[in-house]
Amino acid sequence: MTDPKKIILQIKGLRLEGVRAGNTIVDDVSVTLHAGEVLGLIGESGAGKSTIGLSAMSYARAGVHIALGSVEIDGVDIRKLDANGRRGVRGRRIAYVAQSASAAFNPAHTIMDQVCEAPLIHGLMTREKAEEWARHLFKSLDLPEPETFGERYPHQASGGQLQRAMAAMAMSCRPDILVLDEPTTALDVTTQIEVLILLKSLIREYGTAALYITHDLAVVAQVADRIKVLRHGKEVEEGTVDGVLQAPTQDYTARLVAVRGAAASERAVQSSVKPETVLKVDHIDASYGTFKVVSDVSLDVRRGETVAVVGESGSGKSTLARIITGLLPPTAGTITFKGQPLPRKLSERSKALKRSIQLVYQIPDVALNPRLTLMETIGRPVSFYFAHGGTPQVKPDGDQTLKETLDHSSEHYFNMSGADVAKRTKELMDLVELPQNFLTRRPTELSGGQKQRVCIARALAANPDLIILDEPTSALDPLVAEEILKLLRRLQAELGLSYVLITHDLDVVHRIAHRTAVMLRGSFVAFDNTDRIFEGPYHPYTEKLVTAVPVMRSDWLDGVLAKRAKAAAAA
């Protein structure tokens, strides 16, 4: 039996530095983790959470090195081990669950091969025993057809299934410690609650200790025993879950708690919406091969309006975005944009139409070219759409800024010079609240939240009429997400921008969506003003979504489990 008093992980005086002179990422942070305990690491993007998690395995990303500190697992400082010694610890004693399951798996190998790899490398099991153990984990994690699930390749599993499969891969060697790096951030609320339940049961069943890295206070409250709050690479405060959530001692923590609990207090202002219809999707069908993924979907978006599309993973939300942008031609139905028929294929659309509809992708790691600097990434669409825009040339007059010149009251393009492109790129950095000196950096030098803001800046660079926001704040901590939402609302009010918001975060929907569509298995089950959608009476599926949103209380998940047990007993 696990001794709860035993210290299984001790990090002392950790300091990590970047390759750039004077760039301190983590400064004098210490972590103590007892056997079977879960410690939540929370804080804003760039606070050092993931860096500390990786340091627990004596590992640092490219361009970062551990300058000072010790990392002891069961009393052994693994920083003093040679490369072979550290490899013997990683996977076997401590394992890592990444934020993006799709990026963590090798697409060329089956899931079973990848789950069995670690116990075989460490010599813990035969292939037969490893496969038997993997099937047991698949069943424990409630994966479909656990006897044959491992035969699938990663692309044949949904996001939620792949996240659970990654948990199985991490547990394949029965490690003492798990590093859980935002394991539910990219999941819809119904999938998230199931993964949380399974992770909690997994930790309890095997007595595994865990570092749970997240920016979502309500999520960490369900699984953690203690919380450590980080900011700018330094510790802000640490305490029990209830202590930190109910009586934070530091101002920064109090603001995190306040913004997480304030989502329902704000509503999108309907008066900003104009009667002009920007986008109209009429009875659209779409398929991947012979498999229909969208069926008889209709929606309209007006000038200055935000229409949210919510639903579980695989419901067709992102596919709808691909249809609107022309990446997936529909098999039936019509789309009109500003009153004119919109060509179904992207290749058939004019440069002006391509400029007018932009997309912010869900996973910035996949969306950004790692070889390009931010100046190149954000400056390219500025140069593409405006440096060669042609006639008539519009010169900014008087004190008018470039941003004011390129507004939506004008259909003209401004024939920018190279200096103008650079100026506009810097303005876009200011808009998304990134330092201008970051323009020389590449995506690998940014945090997840910073990369997401770069994606937003790139979309704004085209000065579009409609932006499709595919989970725009899923990678951001609450305070940064709040600033991004404020930015999106301000841009909408000033420029008359229209948004199609695809998300699983109902707090964000409450905050900025004028109308909301609820999507299930490729079709809309509800489409109405946001207040009416979530005030009830609910469609049964809408109720499922609403009740799956975690509450910032440590006993919330236990209450959900108790209700399920009671319902099962009564059935």
C-alpha positions in Angstrom: 0.0 0.0 0.0 1.2 3.5 -0.9 2.6 5.4 2.1 1.0 8.9 1.8 3.8 10.4 4.0 6.5 9.3 1.6 8.0 12.0 -0.6 8.2 10.6 -4.1 9.3 13.7 -6.0 11.3 16.6 -4.6 12.5 19.5 -6.8 14.7 22.1 -5.0 15.7 25.5 -6.2 14.9 24.9 -9.8 16.1 27.5 -12.3 15.8 27.2 -16.0 17.2 29.6 -18.6 16.8 30.1 -22.3 19.6 30.3 -24.8 19.2 34.0 -24.9 21.3 35.9 -22.4 19.4 36.8 -19.3 16.2 34.9 -20.3 15.1 33.2 -17.1 12.1 31.0 -17.6 11.8 29.4 -14.1 13.4 31.0 -11.1 14.0 29.2 -7.8 10.9 27.0 -7.7 10.6 24.0 -5.4 8.1 21.2 -5.6 7.3 18.5 -3.0 5.0 15.6 -4.1 4.0 12.8 -1.8 3.2 9.3 -2.9 -0.4 9.1 -4.2 -0.8 12.9 -4.1 -1.9 15.2 -6.9 -0.4 18.7 -7.1 -2.0 21.2 -9.4 0.3 23.6 -11.2 -1.7 26.6 -12.4 -0.9 29.9 -13.9 -0.9 32.0 -17.1 0.6 30.9 -20.4 4.4 31.3 -20.1 4.3 31.0 -16.3 6.6 27.9 -16.5 4.1 25.2 -15.7 5.0 22.8 -18.6 8.7 23.6 -18.2 8.6 22.5 -14.5 6.6 19.4 -15.5 9.3 18.4 -18.0 12.0 19.3 -15.5 10.5 16.6 -13.2 11.9 14.1 -15.7 15.2 16.1 -15.9 14.3 17.2 -19.4 14.3 20.6 -21.0 13.0 21.7 -24.4 15.4 22.8 -27.2 16.8 26.2 -26.4 16.3 25.8 -22.7 18.6 24.3 -20.1 18.4 23.5 -16.3 20.8 26.0 -14.8 20.3 25.2 -11.1 18.5 22.8 -8.8 18.0 19.2 -8.0 15.3 16.7 -9.1 14.9 13.8 -6.7 12.7 10.8 -7.4 12.4 8.5 -4.4 15.6 10.2 -3.0 17.7 9.9 -6.1 18.8 13.1 -7.9 18.2 12.1 -11.5 20.0 15.2 -12.7 23.2 13.5 -11.6 22.5 10.3 -13.6 24.1 9.8 -17.0 21.9 9.7 -20.2 21.3 5.9 -19.8 20.3 6.4 -16.2 17.8 9.1 -17.0 16.3 7.0 -19.8 15.8 4.2 -17.3 13.7 6.6 -15.1 11.6 8.2 -17.8 8.6 6.1 -18.6 9.3 3.6 -15.9 9.3 5.8 -12.7 7.8 9.0 -14.2 5.6 9.4 -17.3 4.3 12.3 -19.3 0.8 12.9 -20.7 1.0 15.7 -23.3 -1.6 18.4 -24.1 -2.0 17.4 -27.7 -2.6 13.7 -28.1 -2.6 14.0 -31.9 0.9 15.4 -31.8 2.2 12.9 -29.3 1.4 9.7 -31.2 3.3 8.5 -34.3 0.8 8.2 -37.1 2.7 5.4 -38.8 2.3 2.9 -35.9 -0.8 1.4 -34.3 -1.9 2.5 -30.8 -1.0 -0.9 -29.4 2.6 -0.8 -30.7 3.0 2.6 -29.0 1.5 1.6 -25.7 3.6 -1.5 -25.6 6.8 0.2 -26.5 7.9 1.5 -23.1 7.5 -1.7 -21.1 9.3 -3.6 -23.8 12.2 -1.1 -23.9 12.5 -1.2 -20.1 12.4 -5.0 -20.1 9.4 -5.1 -17.7 7.1 -7.4 -19.7 7.0 -9.7 -22.7 5.1 -8.5 -25.7 2.2 -10.9 -24.8 2.0 -9.5 -21.2 2.3 -5.9 -22.4 -0.6 -6.4 -24.8 -2.7 -8.0 -22.1 -1.9 -5.1 -19.8 -2.7 -2.6 -22.5 -6.1 -4.2 -23.1 -6.8 -4.0 -19.4 -5.9 -0.3 -19.4 -8.1 0.3 -22.5 -11.0 -1.3 -20.6 -10.3 0.7 -17.5 -10.3 3.9 -19.5 -13.6 3.0 -21.1 -12.2 2.9 -24.6 -14.5 1.3 -27.3 -13.9 -2.4 -28.1 -10.9 -2.7 -25.8 -9.9 -6.1 -27.2 -9.3 -4.6 -30.6 -8.9 -0.9 -30.0 -5.1 -1.1 -30.1 -5.2 -2.2 -33.7 -6.3 1.3 -34.7 -4.0 4.0 -36.0 -4.1 7.3 -34.2 -6.2 9.0 -36.9 -8.8 6.3 -36.4 -9.6 7.5 -32.9 -11.4 10.6 -31.8 -9.7 13.3 -29.7 -11.1 12.1 -26.5 -10.3 8.5 -27.3 -6.7 9.4 -28.2 -6.3 11.4 -25.0 -7.3 8.3 -23.0 -5.0 6.1 -25.1 -2.2 8.5 -24.2 -3.1 8.0 -20.5 -2.8 4.2 -21.1 0.6 4.7 -22.8 1.8 6.7 -19.8 0.5 4.0 -17.4 2.0 1.1 -19.4 5.0 0.9 -17.0 3.0 1.5 -13.9 5.0 4.6 -13.0 5.1 6.2 -9.6 4.5 9.7 -11.0 2.4 11.1 -13.9 3.0 14.6 -15.4 -0.4 15.5 -16.8 0.1 18.6 -19.1 -3.3 20.0 -19.8 -4.8 16.6 -20.5 -8.4 17.8 -21.1 -7.9 21.3 -22.5 -8.6 20.4 -26.1 -11.6 18.2 -25.2 -15.3 19.1 -25.3 -17.1 19.3 -21.9 -18.8 15.9 -22.2 -15.6 14.2 -23.1 -13.6 16.2 -20.5 -15.7 15.0 -17.6 -15.3 11.4 -18.6 -11.5 11.8 -18.9 -11.4 13.5 -15.6 -13.4 10.7 -14.0 -11.1 8.1 -15.5 -7.9 9.9 -14.6 -9.1 10.3 -11.0 -10.0 6.6 -10.7 -6.7 5.6 -12.3 -4.7 7.7 -9.8 -6.7 6.3 -6.9 -6.6 2.7 -8.1 -2.8 2.6 -8.6 -1.7 5.1 -5.9 0.1 7.1 -8.6 1.2 10.6 -7.7 0.7 13.3 -10.3 1.6 16.9 -11.3 -1.6 18.2 -12.9 -0.7 21.2 -15.2 -3.6 23.4 -16.2 -5.0 26.9 -16.4 -8.5 25.8 -15.5 -9.2 26.2 -11.8 -12.5 24.3 -12.0 -10.8 21.3 -13.6 -7.8 21.1 -11.2 -10.2 21.4 -8.2 -11.7 18.0 -9.2 -8.4 16.0 -9.1 -5.8 17.9 -7.0 -5.1 17.7 -3.3 -3.0 20.9 -3.3 -2.4 23.8 -5.8 0.7 25.7 -6.6 0.2 29.0 -8.4 2.9 30.2 -10.7 3.5 33.5 -12.6 6.5 34.6 -14.7 8.4 31.5 -13.6 8.0 32.2 -9.9 5.8 30.7 -7.2 3.0 33.0 -6.1 1.3 30.8 -3.5 0.6 27.2 -2.5 -2.1 25.6 -0.4 -4.9 23.1 -0.3 -7.5 23.2 -3.1 -10.2 24.6 -0.9 -7.8 27.1 0.8 -6.6 28.5 -2.5 -10.0 28.7 -4.2 -12.0 30.0 -1.2 -9.4 32.2 0.5 -6.5 33.1 -1.8 -3.7 35.1 -0.1 -2.3 36.8 -3.2 -3.9 39.3 -5.5 -2.9 37.4 -8.7 -4.6 34.2 -7.4 -7.7 36.2 -6.3 -8.0 37.6 -9.9 -7.7 34.1 -11.3 -10.5 32.9 -9.1 -12.6 35.9 -9.8 -12.4 35.8 -13.6 -13.2 32.1 -13.6 -16.3 32.7 -11.6 -17.5 35.8 -13.5 -18.3 34.3 -16.9 -22.0 34.3 -16.5 -22.1 38.0 -15.5 -21.3 39.3 -19.0 -23.4 39.0 -22.1 -22.8 40.0 -25.7 -24.4 43.3 -26.5 -27.1 42.7 -29.1 -27.2 46.4 -30.2 -23.8 46.0 -31.9 -25.4 43.6 -34.5 -26.5 45.1 -37.8 -29.4 43.8 -39.9 -27.0 43.0 -42.9 -26.5 39.3 -43.3 -22.8 38.5 -44.0 -23.0 34.7 -44.2 -25.9 32.4 -45.0 -25.5 28.6 -44.9 -28.6 26.9 -46.4 -29.4 23.2 -45.9 -25.8 22.1 -46.2 -24.7 18.4 -46.4 -21.1 17.2 -46.5 -19.3 13.9 -46.4 -15.8 12.4 -46.1 -16.0 9.7 -48.8 -19.2 7.9 -48.3 -19.6 8.9 -44.6 -21.9 11.9 -44.1 -20.6 14.2 -41.4 -22.9 17.2 -41.8 -26.6 16.9 -42.6 -29.1 19.6 -43.4 -27.4 22.4 -41.5 -28.6 26.0 -41.9 -27.4 29.2 -40.2 -26.9 32.9 -40.8 -24.5 35.4 -39.4 -25.2 39.2 -39.4 -22.7 42.1 -39.4 -21.2 42.5 -36.0 -22.6 39.3 -34.6 -21.0 36.2 -33.0 -22.7 32.9 -33.7 -21.4 30.0 -31.6 -21.5 26.4 -32.6 -21.1 24.0 -29.6 -21.1 20.2 -29.4 -19.0 17.2 -28.4 -15.9 16.0 -30.3 -16.9 14.5 -33.6 -20.2 16.4 -33.9 -19.2 18.2 -37.0 -18.3 21.7 -35.7 -14.8 22.0 -37.3 -16.1 20.3 -40.4 -18.7 23.1 -40.7 -15.8 25.6 -40.5 -14.0 23.7 -43.3 -17.1 24.0 -45.5 -17.5 27.7 -45.0 -13.8 28.3 -45.8 -14.0 26.2 -48.9 -11.6 23.5 -47.6 -14.4 20.9 -47.8 -16.9 21.4 -50.7 -20.5 20.6 -49.6 -22.4 17.8 -51.4 -25.7 19.7 -51.1 -27.0 23.1 -50.2 -25.9 26.6 -50.8 -23.7 29.3 -49.1 -24.0 33.0 -49.8 -21.6 35.7 -48.6 -22.7 39.3 -48.4 -25.7 38.4 -50.7 -23.6 36.7 -53.4 -23.2 32.9 -54.0 -20.0 31.7 -52.4 -18.0 29.2 -54.6 -17.8 25.9 -52.8 -14.1 25.3 -53.4 -11.4 27.5 -52.1 -9.5 27.4 -55.4 -12.6 28.9 -57.1 -12.8 31.9 -54.8 -11.3 35.3 -55.7 -8.5 36.9 -53.7 -11.0 39.3 -52.2 -13.2 36.5 -51.0 -10.3 34.6 -49.5 -9.3 37.8 -47.6 -12.8 38.4 -46.3 -13.1 35.0 -44.6 -10.3 34.0 -42.2 -9.8 31.1 -39.8 -8.1 30.8 -36.4 -7.2 27.2 -36.0 -7.7 25.1 -32.8 -4.1 23.8 -32.5 -1.5 26.6 -33.0 1.4 24.1 -33.0 0.0 22.6 -36.2 -1.1 25.9 -37.7 2.2 27.8 -37.4 5.3 27.1 -39.6 8.1 26.5 -37.1 10.7 27.8 -39.5 9.2 31.3 -39.9 9.7 34.2 -37.5 6.6 36.0 -36.3 7.4 38.9 -38.6 7.2 36.5 -41.6 4.1 34.7 -40.2 2.0 37.8 -39.6 3.6 39.9 -42.3 2.9 37.5 -45.1 -0.9 38.0 -45.2 -0.4 41.7 -44.9 1.9 41.7 -47.8 -0.1 39.2 -49.8 -3.4 41.1 -49.6 -2.3 44.7 -49.4 1.2 45.2 -50.8 0.0 44.0 -54.2 -3.6 45.2 -53.9 -3.4 47.4 -56.9 -5.9 50.1 -57.6 -7.0 52.5 -56.5 -4.1 53.2 -54.2 -5.3 54.7 -50.9 -2.8 56.9 -49.0 -3.4 57.4 -45.3 -4.0 61.1 -44.8 -3.1 63.4 -41.9 -3.0 61.7 -38.5 -4.9 58.7 -39.8 -3.2 55.4 -38.7 -2.8 52.5 -41.0 -5.3 50.6 -38.9 -7.9 53.3 -39.4 -7.1 53.4 -43.1 -7.7 49.7 -43.5 -11.2 49.6 -42.0 -14.3 48.0 -43.2 -16.0 51.1 -44.4 -13.7 51.0 -47.5 -13.4 48.4 -50.1 -10.1 49.8 -51.3 -6.7 48.1 -50.8 -3.7 50.2 -49.7 -0.6 49.5 -51.8 1.8 49.1 -48.9 5.5 49.4 -49.0 7.8 47.1 -47.1 8.0 49.7 -44.3 4.2 49.9 -44.2 3.9 46.1 -43.9 6.4 46.1 -41.0 4.4 48.9 -39.3 1.1 47.0 -39.7 2.7 43.8 -38.4 3.9 45.7 -35.3 0.3 47.1 -34.8 -1.1 43.6 -35.0 1.4 42.5 -32.3 0.1 45.3 -30.1 -3.5 44.3 -30.8 -3.0 40.8 -29.5 -0.8 42.0 -26.7 2.5 40.4 -27.7 5.8 42.4 -27.4 7.0 43.8 -30.7 10.5 42.3 -29.9 8.9 38.9 -30.3 8.8 39.5 -34.0 12.2 37.9 -34.4 11.2 34.8 -32.5 9.9 31.5 -34.0 6.9 29.5 -32.7 9.1 27.1 -30.7 10.2 30.0 -28.5 6.6 30.8 -27.5 4.2 29.4 -25.0 0.9 27.8 -26.1 -1.1 30.9 -25.3 1.4 33.1 -27.1 1.2 31.0 -30.2 -2.6 31.1 -30.2 -2.4 34.9 -30.1 -0.1 34.8 -33.1 -2.8 32.9 -35.0 -5.4 35.5 -34.1 -3.0 38.3 -35.3 -2.4 36.4 -38.6 -6.2 36.2 -39.2 -6.6 39.9 -38.4 -3.8 40.8 -40.8 -6.2 40.2 -43.8 -8.7 42.7 -42.4 -11.5 40.2 -42.9 -15.3 40.6 -42.7 -15.8 37.2 -41.1 -13.5 35.3 -38.8 -14.1 31.6 -37.9 -12.7 31.1 -34.4 -12.0 27.4 -33.8 -11.5 27.1 -30.0 -9.6 30.5 -29.9 -9.0 30.5 -26.1 -8.7 26.8 -25.3 -4.9 27.1 -24.8 -5.1 30.2 -22.7 -5.2 30.8 -19.0 -8.3 32.6 -17.6 -6.7 36.1 -17.4 -5.1 35.9 -20.9 -8.3 34.4 -22.3 -10.3 37.3 -20.7 -8.0 39.8 -22.5 -8.4 38.0 -25.8 -12.2 38.0 -25.4 -12.1 41.7 -24.7 -10.0 42.2 -27.7 -12.4 40.2 -29.9 -15.4 42.2 -28.6 -13.6 45.5 -29.2 -12.6 44.7 -32.7 -16.1 43.5 -33.4 -17.6 46.8 -32.1 -15.1 49.0 -33.9 -14.9 47.2 -37.3 -18.2 45.4 -37.5 -16.5 42.0 -37.6 -18.6 38.9 -37.6 -17.5 35.7 -35.9 -18.4 32.1 -36.1 -17.2 30.7 -32.8 -16.6 27.0 -32.6 -16.0 25.9 -29.0 -16.6 23.5 -26.2 -16.2 26.2 -23.5 -19.7 27.3 -22.5 -18.3 30.1 -20.4 -16.9 31.7 -23.6 -20.2 31.2 -25.3 -22.0 33.0 -22.5 -19.5 35.8 -22.7 -19.5 36.8 -26.4 -22.0 34.8 -28.4 -25.2 36.5 -29.5 -26.7 33.3 -30.8 -25.8 29.7 -30.3 -26.2 26.5 -32.3 -26.0 23.1 -30.6 -24.6 20.4 -32.9 -25.0 16.7 -32.5 -23.9 14.0 -35.0 -23.7 16.5 -37.8 -27.0 18.3 -37.3 -28.3 21.2 -35.3 -30.6 20.2 -32.4 -31.0 23.9 -31.3 -30.3 27.3 -32.7 -31.5 30.4 -30.9 -30.4 33.5 -28.9 -27.7 32.4 -26.4 -29.8 33.3 -23.3 -32.7 31.2 -24.5 -30.5 28.2 -25.4 -29.1 28.0 -21.9 -32.0 29.1 -19.8 -34.2 26.1 -20.6 -36.3 24.2 -21.1 -33.4 22.3 -22.6 -33.1 19.9 -25.4 -31.8 16.7 -23.7 -28.4 17.0 -25.3 -28.1 20.7 -24.4 -28.8 19.7 -20.8 -26.0 17.1 -21.0 -23.6 19.9 -22.1 -24.7 22.3 -19.4 -24.4 19.8 -16.6 -21.0 18.6 -17.7 -19.3 22.0 -17.1 -17.1 21.7 -14.0 -17.9 24.0 -11.0 -15.0 25.5 -9.0 -15.7 23.3 -6.0 -13.5 20.4 -4.9 -16.5 18.1 -4.3 -18.3 18.7 -7.7 -17.0 15.7 -9.5 -17.7 13.4 -6.5 -21.3 14.8 -6.6 -21.6 13.9 -10.3 -20.4 10.3 -9.6 -22.8 10.0 -6.7 -25.7 11.1 -8.9 -24.6 8.5 -11.6 -24.4 5.7 -9.0 -27.9 6.6 -7.7 -29.4 6.7 -11.2 -27.7 3.3 -12.0 -29.1 1.8 -8.8 -32.6 3.0 -9.6 -32.5 1.8 -13.2 
